């Protein structure tokens, strides 16, 4: 999201790829009386048996960034790229050396948007996506698709964006974690492309899914000609159920591991931990869900390899998730089950609005609000001092969110 105006997509990198957590205990109950916007002087005594945990540092961008307002379009363009970037590439030339990474990444995310939306509509059995196409005067644009209040999906959003712009130097330094070096560099031209999706099913036994994959480039500041272009990849796929079915969670993680292992056996354990650390709700002392993979600021591998890796991950979304939906979408449930799902939806809202760097940056910089907030569910619940009964299925989910598990 952020600069790309795609919800929940952090196009700025995480300055600390292995964040050190600081919280040391979990909440006594589900609803804290302490405001989520102020630090707790002393966490309440935990009711569950917990390990020490910590929280990822958040990105702070102090300068305002003027985001050009989008212009609605009637038709999808063949490409959002400038002519110098080559536009969309054909399948026969998608891997050729003459095709830019920008062009091939745009093709990948647009193909992934089509395939995910097709699978979601098929699983829903009647609902269809509403599509909005938009462009930006400074270059680029995006496609936002939302299926709302269908037979299976409460809300399903799948967005892509490909945009150009200019960052103030302070924002660039914050994004790269460089601090204030004292250099008087000028504005930094950037390119950002990404796909971002959040899928909220109606059935409380069917899990929410979030995924996003993005590519970011910066050119030399205008007053530092000749400086090298910098680039990085980021993204991930994570699962947020209200109830744990181990076969579902193991299937999901096994698909993520398989995608990672095709490129580097160290990726899955590294990115699994990164995911657990990133989707951490500090004021609740718990994770948003049961994890998956997450990475950011990734540029210390061959660029072609990372492009292939991001493509493999995006193509793994449907086989990782749709079989779970097919198993759970028609499971009978009670009002109690639905109320618990709504409480977990509340946790989703809290993380996205308080901690997600892409969401908060987009809100502060005037991004496309409908795309920014498409990640939020239609309904959620905040119940005062709710405490799941120890040993219950709800308690087991909360315990797994407090104590991340190795599922494989």
N, C-alpha and C positions, 0 to 999 in steps of 0.2 A: 504494500500500500504506500504509505508515506509519499515519496516523490512520484512513484509510479501510479498512485491513486488506486491501488488494489488493496482491498481490505486484508489486514493481518499479514501483510507481506513486508518484512523488514528489509528494505533495499539498502539501508545503511548497514554496515557490518557490525557484528558484536565485537567491541574492542578487546574483550577478554574471552577467548574461546573455551576456557575451562574455568568458569566463574567460581570463586570461593564463596560458599554459603556461610551465612552468619547466624541464622536462627538456630537455636539449640533445643527447641521443644515444640510440641504441637498443641493446638487448642483443646481446651477441655470439652468444648461443645462446638456445634456447627456455626453458630452465630456469635461473633465477637461484639462486645459492647464498645470496643475501641474503634474509632473512626479509621477506615482503611487508608485515609490520606495523612494520618499522623502516626509516628512510630510508637509502638507500645513500650513503656518503660520497663516492663517485666512481663514476659509471656506467662499466661496462666498455667497452672500445674497440669500436665497431660493426664488424660484418662487412659489412653491407649499406651501400649508398650512401644517406645519409639527409639530410633537412633538419632544421633546428632545430625542436623542438616544445616544447609545454608542457602542464601539467595543470590541469584545472579544480579550483577550490577546493571542499572538501567542507563540507557543512553540519554544524555542531556544535551539538547541543542538550544543554546541561549539566544541565537539570533533568529529574527523572523525571516522566513523564506517566502517570497511572493510566488504563489502557484497560479498560473494563468487559468482562468475559468474555462471549463470545457465547452465545446460547441456540439450540440446534438447533431447527429448525422442520420440520414434515412437508410443508407446502405452500408454494408461492411466493405471496406476497401480491400483491394488485393493485398496491400501491405501498408503498414504504418511507418515504414522506414523511409528515410530520404534516399534519393536516387543514388547518392554516392555509397550507400550501404548495400546496394544490390537488390533490395526487396525480397519478396518470398522466393524460395528456391524450389525447384521441382524435385521429386523423389530421386530422379536419376542423378542430380547434381548436388544433393543435400550433403554429401560427405566429401565433395571435391575441394581441393586446395584453393580454388578460385572463389569459393563461396565464403562470405564473411561469417564470423561467429554470430554477429548480430542477426544476420538473415536466417541462419540455421536455428538459432534459439527462438526467433519469432515463429518459424514454421513449427517447431516442436511444441510450443505452448498453445498455439492455435489448434494443432492436431489433437493435443491432450484435452483441450476444452471441448472439442467436438466429441471425442470418445467418452469422456466422463459424462457429459450431458446426455448422450445417447443411452448410456448404461443406467443413469438415474431415471430417465423417463421410462425405460423398459421396466425397471423394478417398481416404479410407481403405478404403472398400468393405466394411466389416464392423464396425469398432470403433464403440463408442457412448460417450458421455460419462456419467460418474457425476456426479450433482448433489448438492450440499449447500446447504441454505438455512439461514441463521442470522439472528438478530436481536440487538439490543443493548438492555439495559434503559434506557439513556439516550436511545434513539431511533435508528431506522434499522436497517439490516442489510445482507445481501448474499447473492449466489448464486455459489457456486464450482462450476465444471464442469471435470472432468479426464478425458481419454481417455488411457489408459496401455497400452503394449505392444500396439498395434494392428498392422495389416498394414503401414501406412505410417508411423505416428507412434510414436516411442518414448515421448513424453510431450507432450501438448497440454493446456494450461490456459487457460481463458477465464473471468475473474472480474469481477463487478461488485459495487460497494458504494455505499451511500447512508447516511451516518452523521452524527450530531450529537454534539457534545461540548464540552468546555471545555479551553482551553490555558492553562498558566501563562504569565504575562507574559514570562518569560525565553525560553520556547520561541517565543512570537510574535515577540519582537524578533530572535531568531536567524533565524527563518524569513523575516522581512522585511529582514534585513541592516541593522538599525538600530543594533546595538551596545547598550551600556548607557547609556541617556540619563539615568539617575538618577531617572526618573519612577517613582512607586510605583503604577503601574496595576494593577488587579486582574485576575483570570482573564478570558480572552477567549473568549466563545462562538463556536463555528465550525460550519460545515456543509461536508461534503466528499462528492463523488460522483465515481466514476471507473470505467472499464473498463480491465483490464490483462490481457495475454495473452503467453505465450511458447509457441512451437510448435517442438518438436524432432523432425525426421524421423529415421528409421532410416538411410536411404541417405546415405552421406557426400557424394554429389554433389547432394543436395537441401539447401538452406540452412535454417538456423533463422531464425525471424522473431519479433521482439518488437514489441508496440505497446501504448500506453496513452494514454488521453485522460481529462482530469479537470477538474472545476470546484470552486472553493473560495471560500467566503464567511466573513468574520468579522463579527460584530456588535460593537457598542460594549462595552468592558469594563464590568462591573457598576457600578464606581464612577465611570464617565465617561458618564453618560446623555446621549443626544443626539448622540454622535459618529457620523459617517457609517459605514454598512456598507461594507466593502471586499470586492472580489472579484477573481479572476483565473482564467485558463485555463492549462492546460499539457498537454504530451503529445508524441507523436511515434511514428514507425514506422521501424524499422531492420532491416537484413538482415545476417545473420552466416553466411556460407558457409564451408565448409572448402576448397573449390576454386572458382576463378573461371571462370565462363562469362560473357563480356562481354555477350552478348545478354540474359542474365538480369538482370545488374546494371543495364544500361541501361534495360531494360523497367521494372524496379522504380523506379529514380530518375525515369524519365519520368512514371510515374503520380503520384509525389509532387509533381513539378513542376507537373503539370497541375492537381492539387488546389489547390496554392498559388496558381498564376497566376489562378485564378478570382476571387481576392480581392485579391491585391497581388503584382505582379511581383517585389517585393523579398523576399518571404517565402522562396522556395526557396533562393536563395544564402545568405541570412542563417541560415535554420534548418538548412541542410545543414552549414554550418560549425559551428554550435552543436552539432549531433549528433556531428560528428567530434571536437569538443573535449570533450564530456561523456563519451562512452563510451571513455575513455582510461585504460589500465591503467598507472598511474604507475610501479610497480615493475618493469614489463616494458618500458616505453617504447614501447608499441604500442596501437593501438585494438583494441576487442573484435571489430569486424567491418568491413563496408564502408559503414556509415552509412545515411543516409536523411534524415529531418528530426527535429528536436527543438526544443521551445520551452517556456518556463516563465515564471511571473509575468507573463503577458500580459494587460494591462488598459488599454493606452494606445490602444485602438481602440474603436469602437462595440461595445457588448455584444452586440447582435443579430448584427452581422457576425462576431464571434468565435465565437458559438454556431453560426452557419452554417458557419464554417470548420472547427471541430472536428467537426461532423457530416459534412462532405465528406471530411475525412481518415479518419474511422472507416469511412465507406462505401467508401473506396478500398482498404481492406486486402485484400479478396477478389480484386478484379481485378489488384492489384499482385503478389499472391503465389501464388494457386492455379495460374495458367498455368505458373509456374516449377516447381511441385511436379509437375504433370502431365507435364512434359517430363523430369524427372529421377528420379522415384520408382522407376522400374524399371531404371535404368542399372546394368549389371553392375559390380561392384567387387571389390577384393581385400582381404586382411587388412591390407596396407600402407595402403590408402585408409582403412579403418576405424580403424586406429591413429592416423592423423593427425587424423581427425575427433574422436577421443576427446581428443587433446591440445588441440584448439581448444575442446572442451567444457570442459576444465579452465580455460582462460582465461575462459570465460563464468562459471564458478563463482567464480573469483577476483575478477572485477569486481563481481559481485552482492554477495558477502559482505564485500568490503573497501571498495568505493567508492560503490556505489549508495546514495544518501541515503535513499530510501524503505525499502529492505531493512534497512539498519543501524538506522534509526529504529524500524522495526517490531519488530526483535529486542530493542532496548533498552527498549521500552515495553510489552511483553507483548501484542503483537497476536496475531491468530489464526495460529498457526505453520504450519498446513497451507497457508493461503493465501499466507503470506509466502514459503515455500520451494517453492511449486509451480513457480516459474520455473527451478529447477535440473533438469538432465537426470537420467535414470535412471542413466546411466553416464558416467564421465569418466576421464581418464588423466593422470598426471604422470610423465614419463620424465626421468631425470637427464641433463642436458647434451645434450639432443637438438638437432641442428643440421641443418636441411634442406640438401640439396645445392644449391649456387648454380645458378640457372637452372632448377631443377625446378619443377613445378607447386605444390608445397608452399612453396617459396621465394617464388614469385610472390605467393601469398596473404599471406605474412608481410610482404613488401615493401609491399603495398598497405595493410596494417594499420599499418605504420610511417609510410608516406608517403601520406596520404589523396589520392585522385585525383578529378579532375573527370570524371564519367562521361558527361556530356551535352555 
